[in-house]
Amino acid sequence: MMDVAHHCSAYELILSTIMVQLVNQVHFLH
């Protein structure tokens, strides 16, 4: 997720956003 600014493609942004939301849900459930 450090290279989001480097290759700023829509796919990368969407993928990183989904990963962040998944991590947040996991932390919220636990």
PDB file of N, H, CA, C and O in Angstrom:
ATOM      1  N   MET A   1       0.831  -1.206   0.000  1.00  0.00           N
ATOM      2  CA  MET A   1       0.000   0.000   0.000  1.00  0.00           C
ATOM      3  C   MET A   1       0.864   1.255   0.000  1.00  0.00           C
ATOM      4  O   MET A   1       0.337   2.367  -0.045  1.00  0.00           O
ATOM      5  N   MET A   2       2.171   1.094   0.049  1.00  0.00           N
ATOM      6  H   MET A   2       2.599   0.191   0.085  1.00  0.00           H
ATOM      7  CA  MET A   2       3.059   2.251   0.069  1.00  0.00           C
ATOM      8  C   MET A   2       3.219   2.834  -1.336  1.00  0.00           C
ATOM      9  O   MET A   2       3.542   4.011  -1.493  1.00  0.00           O
ATOM     10  N   ASP A   3       2.989   1.997  -2.362  1.00  0.00           N
ATOM     11  H   ASP A   3       2.726   1.041  -2.234  1.00  0.00           H
ATOM     12  CA  ASP A   3       3.206   2.442  -3.736  1.00  0.00           C
ATOM     13  C   ASP A   3       1.919   2.940  -4.394  1.00  0.00           C
ATOM     14  O   ASP A   3       1.853   3.054  -5.618  1.00  0.00           O
ATOM     15  N   VAL A   4       0.906   3.234  -3.595  1.00  0.00           N
ATOM     16  H   VAL A   4       0.960   3.142  -2.601  1.00  0.00           H
ATOM     17  CA  VAL A   4      -0.358   3.706  -4.167  1.00  0.00           C
ATOM     18  C   VAL A   4      -0.131   5.001  -4.942  1.00  0.00           C
ATOM     19  O   VAL A   4      -0.702   5.188  -6.016  1.00  0.00           O
ATOM     20  N   ALA A   5       0.690   5.889  -4.408  1.00  0.00           N
ATOM     21  H   ALA A   5       1.154   5.737  -3.535  1.00  0.00           H
ATOM     22  CA  ALA A   5       0.963   7.156  -5.079  1.00  0.00           C
ATOM     23  C   ALA A   5       1.827   6.927  -6.318  1.00  0.00           C
ATOM     24  O   ALA A   5       1.757   7.697  -7.276  1.00  0.00           O
ATOM     25  N   HIS A   6       2.640   5.870  -6.302  1.00  0.00           N
ATOM     26  H   HIS A   6       2.696   5.245  -5.524  1.00  0.00           H
ATOM     27  CA  HIS A   6       3.538   5.610  -7.426  1.00  0.00           C
ATOM     28  C   HIS A   6       2.745   5.166  -8.647  1.00  0.00           C
ATOM     29  O   HIS A   6       2.763   5.847  -9.672  1.00  0.00           O
ATOM     30  N   HIS A   7       2.041   4.019  -8.555  1.00  0.00           N
ATOM     31  H   HIS A   7       2.027   3.466  -7.722  1.00  0.00           H
ATOM     32  CA  HIS A   7       1.153   3.651  -9.654  1.00  0.00           C
ATOM     33  C   HIS A   7      -0.277   3.948  -9.233  1.00  0.00           C
ATOM     34  O   HIS A   7      -0.921   3.156  -8.545  1.00  0.00           O
ATOM     35  N   CYS A   8      -0.751   5.093  -9.657  1.00  0.00           N
ATOM     36  H   CYS A   8      -0.228   5.736 -10.216  1.00  0.00           H
ATOM     37  CA  CYS A   8      -2.051   5.580  -9.207  1.00  0.00           C
ATOM     38  C   CYS A   8      -3.126   5.126 -10.186  1.00  0.00           C
ATOM     39  O   CYS A   8      -3.720   5.944 -10.889  1.00  0.00           O
ATOM     40  N   SER A   9      -3.374   3.817 -10.230  1.00  0.00           N
ATOM     41  H   SER A   9      -2.891   3.153  -9.659  1.00  0.00           H
ATOM     42  CA  SER A   9      -4.413   3.292 -11.109  1.00  0.00           C
ATOM     43  C   SER A   9      -5.678   3.027 -10.306  1.00  0.00           C
ATOM     44  O   SER A   9      -5.617   2.795  -9.098  1.00  0.00           O
ATOM     45  N   ALA A  10      -6.810   3.061 -10.970  1.00  0.00           N
ATOM     46  H   ALA A  10      -6.860   3.249 -11.950  1.00  0.00           H
ATOM     47  CA  ALA A  10      -8.092   2.872 -10.275  1.00  0.00           C
ATOM     48  C   ALA A  10      -8.131   1.502  -9.605  1.00  0.00           C
ATOM     49  O   ALA A  10      -8.649   1.367  -8.496  1.00  0.00           O
ATOM     50  N   TYR A  11      -7.580   0.475 -10.280  1.00  0.00           N
ATOM     51  H   TYR A  11      -7.159   0.585 -11.180  1.00  0.00           H
ATOM     52  CA  TYR A  11      -7.591  -0.875  -9.714  1.00  0.00           C
ATOM     53  C   TYR A  11      -6.828  -0.922  -8.400  1.00  0.00           C
ATOM     54  O   TYR A  11      -7.287  -1.532  -7.434  1.00  0.00           O
ATOM     55  N   GLU A  12      -5.675  -0.287  -8.358  1.00  0.00           N
ATOM     56  H   GLU A  12      -5.302   0.208  -9.142  1.00  0.00           H
ATOM     57  CA  GLU A  12      -4.864  -0.268  -7.134  1.00  0.00           C
ATOM     58  C   GLU A  12      -5.607   0.440  -6.010  1.00  0.00           C
ATOM     59  O   GLU A  12      -5.611  -0.030  -4.873  1.00  0.00           O
ATOM     60  N   LEU A  13      -6.236   1.572  -6.325  1.00  0.00           N
ATOM     61  H   LEU A  13      -6.233   1.954  -7.249  1.00  0.00           H
ATOM     62  CA  LEU A  13      -6.955   2.336  -5.302  1.00  0.00           C
ATOM     63  C   LEU A  13      -8.129   1.533  -4.760  1.00  0.00           C
ATOM     64  O   LEU A  13      -8.343   1.485  -3.548  1.00  0.00           O
ATOM     65  N   ILE A  14      -8.894   0.900  -5.656  1.00  0.00           N
ATOM     66  H   ILE A  14      -8.721   0.940  -6.640  1.00  0.00           H
ATOM     67  CA  ILE A  14     -10.049   0.099  -5.217  1.00  0.00           C
ATOM     68  C   ILE A  14      -9.571  -1.076  -4.381  1.00  0.00           C
ATOM     69  O   ILE A  14     -10.153  -1.370  -3.336  1.00  0.00           O
ATOM     70  N   LEU A  15      -8.516  -1.752  -4.827  1.00  0.00           N
ATOM     71  H   LEU A  15      -8.043  -1.513  -5.675  1.00  0.00           H
ATOM     72  CA  LEU A  15      -8.013  -2.917  -4.101  1.00  0.00           C
ATOM     73  C   LEU A  15      -7.529  -2.517  -2.710  1.00  0.00           C
ATOM     74  O   LEU A  15      -7.822  -3.206  -1.733  1.00  0.00           O
ATOM     75  N   SER A  16      -6.802  -1.426  -2.614  1.00  0.00           N
ATOM     76  H   SER A  16      -6.564  -0.866  -3.408  1.00  0.00           H
ATOM     77  CA  SER A  16      -6.303  -0.977  -1.307  1.00  0.00           C
ATOM     78  C   SER A  16      -7.465  -0.586  -0.398  1.00  0.00           C
ATOM     79  O   SER A  16      -7.433  -0.862   0.801  1.00  0.00           O
ATOM     80  N   THR A  17      -8.485   0.053  -0.959  1.00  0.00           N
ATOM     81  H   THR A  17      -8.510   0.277  -1.933  1.00  0.00           H
ATOM     82  CA  THR A  17      -9.648   0.450  -0.155  1.00  0.00           C
ATOM     83  C   THR A  17     -10.368  -0.774   0.387  1.00  0.00           C
ATOM     84  O   THR A  17     -10.768  -0.798   1.551  1.00  0.00           O
ATOM     85  N   ILE A  18     -10.538  -1.800  -0.458  1.00  0.00           N
ATOM     86  H   ILE A  18     -10.213  -1.781  -1.404  1.00  0.00           H
ATOM     87  CA  ILE A  18     -11.202  -3.032  -0.012  1.00  0.00           C
ATOM     88  C   ILE A  18     -10.388  -3.690   1.097  1.00  0.00           C
ATOM     89  O   ILE A  18     -10.955  -4.156   2.086  1.00  0.00           O
ATOM     90  N   MET A  19      -9.078  -3.734   0.945  1.00  0.00           N
ATOM     91  H   MET A  19      -8.617  -3.356   0.142  1.00  0.00           H
ATOM     92  CA  MET A  19      -8.226  -4.358   1.957  1.00  0.00           C
ATOM     93  C   MET A  19      -8.339  -3.616   3.282  1.00  0.00           C
ATOM     94  O   MET A  19      -8.424  -4.245   4.337  1.00  0.00           O
ATOM     95  N   VAL A  20      -8.342  -2.290   3.239  1.00  0.00           N
ATOM     96  H   VAL A  20      -8.274  -1.780   2.382  1.00  0.00           H
ATOM     97  CA  VAL A  20      -8.460  -1.488   4.462  1.00  0.00           C
ATOM     98  C   VAL A  20      -9.794  -1.761   5.140  1.00  0.00           C
ATOM     99  O   VAL A  20      -9.850  -1.897   6.362  1.00  0.00           O
ATOM    100  N   GLN A  21     -10.863  -1.843   4.363  1.00  0.00           N
ATOM    101  H   GLN A  21     -10.817  -1.732   3.370  1.00  0.00           H
ATOM    102  CA  GLN A  21     -12.181  -2.087   4.948  1.00  0.00           C
ATOM    103  C   GLN A  21     -12.247  -3.480   5.546  1.00  0.00           C
ATOM    104  O   GLN A  21     -12.842  -3.666   6.607  1.00  0.00           O
ATOM    105  N   LEU A  22     -11.644  -4.466   4.881  1.00  0.00           N
ATOM    106  H   LEU A  22     -11.161  -4.314   4.019  1.00  0.00           H
ATOM    107  CA  LEU A  22     -11.631  -5.827   5.425  1.00  0.00           C
ATOM    108  C   LEU A  22     -10.873  -5.866   6.744  1.00  0.00           C
ATOM    109  O   LEU A  22     -11.325  -6.494   7.701  1.00  0.00           O
ATOM    110  N   VAL A  23      -9.733  -5.206   6.802  1.00  0.00           N
ATOM    111  H   VAL A  23      -9.365  -4.695   6.024  1.00  0.00           H
ATOM    112  CA  VAL A  23      -8.937  -5.171   8.037  1.00  0.00           C
ATOM    113  C   VAL A  23      -9.726  -4.490   9.150  1.00  0.00           C
ATOM    114  O   VAL A  23      -9.714  -4.945  10.293  1.00  0.00           O
ATOM    115  N   ASN A  24     -10.412  -3.400   8.813  1.00  0.00           N
ATOM    116  H   ASN A  24     -10.422  -3.030   7.884  1.00  0.00           H
ATOM    117  CA  ASN A  24     -11.209  -2.690   9.817  1.00  0.00           C
ATOM    118  C   ASN A  24     -12.326  -3.577  10.343  1.00  0.00           C
ATOM    119  O   ASN A  24     -12.609  -3.565  11.541  1.00  0.00           O
ATOM    120  N   GLN A  25     -12.967  -4.350   9.463  1.00  0.00           N
ATOM    121  H   GLN A  25     -12.736  -4.359   8.490  1.00  0.00           H
ATOM    122  CA  GLN A  25     -14.038  -5.245   9.902  1.00  0.00           C
ATOM    123  C   GLN A  25     -13.490  -6.324  10.815  1.00  0.00           C
ATOM    124  O   GLN A  25     -14.113  -6.664  11.821  1.00  0.00           O
ATOM    125  N   VAL A  26     -12.334  -6.864  10.473  1.00  0.00           N
ATOM    126  H   VAL A  26     -11.828  -6.587   9.655  1.00  0.00           H
ATOM    127  CA  VAL A  26     -11.729  -7.915  11.299  1.00  0.00           C
ATOM    128  C   VAL A  26     -11.409  -7.366  12.684  1.00  0.00           C
ATOM    129  O   VAL A  26     -11.690  -8.018  13.689  1.00  0.00           O
ATOM    130  N   HIS A  27     -10.826  -6.177  12.745  1.00  0.00           N
ATOM    131  H   HIS A  27     -10.597  -5.647  11.928  1.00  0.00           H
ATOM    132  CA  HIS A  27     -10.493  -5.576  14.038  1.00  0.00           C
ATOM    133  C   HIS A  27     -11.761  -5.241  14.814  1.00  0.00           C
ATOM    134  O   HIS A  27     -11.787  -5.343  16.041  1.00  0.00           O
ATOM    135  N   PHE A  28     -12.812  -4.842  14.099  1.00  0.00           N
ATOM    136  H   PHE A  28     -12.790  -4.759  13.103  1.00  0.00           H
ATOM    137  CA  PHE A  28     -14.066  -4.479  14.772  1.00  0.00           C
ATOM    138  C   PHE A  28     -14.729  -5.721  15.367  1.00  0.00           C
ATOM    139  O   PHE A  28     -15.252  -5.678  16.481  1.00  0.00           O
ATOM    140  N   LEU A  29     -14.703  -6.823  14.621  1.00  0.00           N
ATOM    141  H   LEU A  29     -14.278  -6.858  13.717  1.00  0.00           H
ATOM    142  CA  LEU A  29     -15.327  -8.064  15.107  1.00  0.00           C
ATOM    143  C   LEU A  29     -14.541  -8.626  16.281  1.00  0.00           C
ATOM    144  O   LEU A  29     -15.126  -9.149  17.230  1.00  0.00           O
ATOM    145  N   HIS A  30     -13.221  -8.522  16.219  1.00  0.00           N
ATOM    146  H   HIS A  30     -12.746  -8.098  15.448  1.00  0.00           H
ATOM    147  CA  HIS A  30     -12.384  -9.036  17.303  1.00  0.00           C
ATOM    148  C   HIS A  30     -12.074  -7.903  18.282  1.00  0.00           C
ATOM    149  O   HIS A  30     -11.379  -8.118  19.274  1.00  0.00           O
TER     150      HIS A  30
END
